Amino acid sequence: MPRRPRVVLSSVPLHVIQPGNNRQACFFANDDYRLYLEWLRTYAGETGCAVHAYVLMPIVSTFC
């Protein structure tokens, strides 16, 4: 059964979880974390997305 469409309200924050493929690691070195944060900062700024908090772990990244 397919997932239901996500309800997106402009005034309500989203909690985003980005797991690794097949529970594989997303980050392997400190530079991987830094690069991901640079991308997050760049593209959040370009799209007007406000990132209120984030957690980066080896197998998953979470932000809202």
C-alpha positions in Angstrom: 0.0 0.0 0.0 1.6 3.4 -1.0 2.2 6.1 1.5 -0.3 8.9 1.9 0.8 12.3 0.5 2.6 14.5 3.0 0.6 17.5 4.3 2.8 20.6 4.1 1.7 23.8 5.8 3.9 26.8 5.3 3.8 27.8 9.0 4.5 24.3 10.4 8.0 23.0 10.6 8.9 19.6 9.1 10.9 16.9 10.8 13.1 15.4 8.0 15.0 12.1 8.5 17.5 11.0 5.8 18.7 7.5 6.4 21.5 5.8 4.6 20.6 3.4 1.8 20.0 -0.1 3.2 21.2 1.3 6.6 24.7 1.9 5.2 26.7 4.8 6.5 26.1 8.3 5.1 29.3 9.8 6.6 32.7 8.2 6.7 35.0 11.0 7.8 34.8 14.4 9.5 35.1 16.1 6.1 31.9 14.3 5.0 30.0 16.0 7.9 31.5 19.4 7.1 30.6 19.1 3.4 27.0 18.1 4.2 26.6 21.0 6.5 28.0 23.4 3.8 25.5 22.0 1.3 22.7 22.3 3.9 23.6 25.9 4.6 23.9 26.8 0.9 20.7 25.2 -0.3 18.6 26.1 2.7 19.6 29.7 2.1 18.9 29.6 -1.7 15.4 28.1 -1.1 14.5 30.2 1.9 14.3 27.1 4.2 14.9 27.9 7.9 16.8 25.0 9.6 16.1 25.2 13.3 18.1 22.2 14.5 20.0 19.3 13.0 21.7 16.0 14.1 24.2 14.2 11.9 25.0 10.6 12.8 27.0 8.1 10.7 23.9 6.3 9.4 21.3 9.0 9.4 20.9 12.8 9.3 17.9 14.5 10.9 16.8 18.1 10.7 13.8 20.3 11.3 
